[in-house]
Amino acid sequence: MLDELNQQLLAQLSDGLPICSRPYDEISKRLSISETEVIERITALQQSGIIKRFGVIVKHAALGYRANAMCVWRIPENQIDDIARYLLTFPFVTLCYQRPMQPEWQYNLYCMIHGKDKETVTAQIGQIRSHSQMQNVEHQVLFSSRCFKQRGAIYR
């Protein structure tokens, strides 16, 4: 699966897609293969699990989103799927995932909210908590205090 061409393709992807109208075509020219083959190879790498995620990294601060909050929730295991689906109904929830609870950190459901200001994000969290299932759920809101460099995985 990881022949030399796939390794070169992964190296091209690790730098991000070219900013142009046909990024796969641009990569195809760099690798001397067709655009169709680039897309087929990416699809095969995803299906095999070599590429686990393929998406956009948004630089929130550059877009004016200065209040970023990770909300952590302690949810009974039998309610995780339902609560996660509920959280994802809100357009301002940009990420939602489960992690196992740890003895020192008793939260198992995480969601990210990006907003222009802290007051807006706080109000949005209030919206989430207005649902009867969420009113008494133990949670914490962790606002970002600084922004780190954002980039995808590096394959070299």
C-alpha positions in Angstrom: 0.0 0.0 0.0 2.8 2.5 0.8 4.7 2.3 -2.4 7.0 5.1 -3.3 4.3 7.1 -5.1 2.0 6.9 -2.1 4.8 8.1 0.1 5.4 11.0 -2.2 1.6 11.7 -2.2 1.5 11.7 1.6 4.5 14.1 1.6 2.6 16.5 -0.7 -0.6 16.3 1.4 1.4 17.0 4.6 2.2 20.5 3.3 -1.6 21.1 2.8 -3.5 21.3 -0.4 -2.4 23.9 -2.9 -4.6 27.0 -2.8 -6.1 26.9 -6.3 -9.3 25.8 -8.0 -8.0 22.3 -8.7 -5.6 21.2 -5.9 -5.6 17.5 -6.9 -4.7 18.5 -10.4 -1.8 20.6 -9.1 -0.5 17.6 -7.0 -0.9 15.3 -10.0 1.4 17.5 -12.0 4.0 17.5 -9.2 3.8 13.6 -9.1 3.5 13.1 -12.9 0.3 11.2 -12.6 -3.4 12.0 -13.5 -5.7 13.9 -11.2 -8.0 10.9 -11.2 -5.1 8.7 -9.9 -4.4 11.2 -7.1 -8.0 11.1 -6.0 -8.1 7.3 -6.2 -4.9 6.9 -4.2 -6.2 9.3 -1.5 -9.4 7.3 -1.4 -7.5 4.0 -1.1 -5.3 5.5 1.7 -8.4 6.6 3.6 -10.1 3.2 3.1 -7.1 1.3 4.3 -6.8 3.6 7.4 -3.5 5.0 6.5 -5.2 8.4 6.3 -7.5 8.6 9.2 -8.8 12.2 8.7 -8.7 14.5 5.8 -10.0 18.0 6.4 -9.5 21.7 6.6 -7.5 23.5 9.3 -9.2 26.8 9.9 -7.1 29.5 11.5 -9.9 30.9 13.7 -8.1 34.0 15.0 -7.4 35.2 11.5 -11.1 35.1 10.9 -11.9 37.1 14.0 -12.8 34.2 16.3 -11.1 35.1 19.5 -13.1 33.3 22.1 -12.5 29.5 21.8 -13.9 27.2 24.5 -13.5 23.5 25.0 -16.5 22.3 27.0 -16.1 19.0 28.8 -19.0 17.1 30.1 -19.5 14.1 32.4 -22.1 12.1 30.6 -23.4 8.6 31.6 -22.1 6.1 29.1 -25.6 5.0 28.0 -26.4 8.7 27.0 -23.2 9.6 25.2 -24.5 9.0 21.6 -27.7 10.9 22.2 -26.0 13.8 23.9 -23.3 14.0 21.2 -26.0 14.1 18.5 -27.8 16.9 20.5 -24.5 18.9 20.7 -23.9 18.5 17.0 -27.3 20.1 16.2 -25.8 23.5 17.2 -24.0 25.2 14.3 -21.5 26.8 16.7 -20.3 23.4 17.9 -17.3 22.7 15.6 -16.0 19.5 17.1 -17.5 16.8 19.4 -15.8 13.6 20.6 -15.7 11.1 23.4 -12.7 10.1 25.5 -12.5 7.7 28.4 -12.7 9.2 31.9 -9.5 9.2 33.9 -9.3 9.1 37.7 -7.9 12.6 37.8 -10.2 13.9 35.0 -13.8 12.8 35.2 -15.1 14.1 31.9 -15.9 12.0 28.8 -17.5 14.1 26.2 -15.8 17.1 24.7 -17.0 19.8 22.3 -15.4 22.9 20.9 -17.1 26.2 20.4 -15.4 29.1 18.5 -16.9 32.6 18.8 -16.0 36.2 18.2 -16.2 37.1 21.9 -16.5 35.4 25.3 -20.0 36.7 26.0 -21.3 35.1 22.8 -19.7 31.7 23.6 -21.0 31.8 27.1 -24.5 32.5 25.8 -24.1 29.6 23.4 -23.1 27.3 26.2 -26.2 28.5 28.0 -28.3 27.5 25.0 -26.8 24.0 25.2 -27.5 23.7 28.9 -31.1 24.8 28.5 -32.0 21.3 27.3 -33.5 19.3 30.2 -30.9 16.5 29.8 -28.1 19.0 30.2 -29.2 21.2 33.1 -27.7 19.1 35.8 -24.7 17.7 33.9 -21.4 18.3 35.5 -19.2 20.3 33.1 -16.3 22.7 32.7 -15.6 25.4 30.2 -12.0 25.9 29.3 -11.3 29.1 27.3 -8.2 29.2 25.2 -5.6 31.6 26.5 -3.3 31.5 23.4 -3.2 30.1 19.9 -0.6 27.5 18.8 0.5 26.8 15.3 -2.1 24.8 13.5 -1.2 22.2 10.9 -2.0 18.7 9.8 0.0 15.6 10.2 3.5 15.4 8.7 4.3 12.4 6.6 8.0 12.3 5.6 
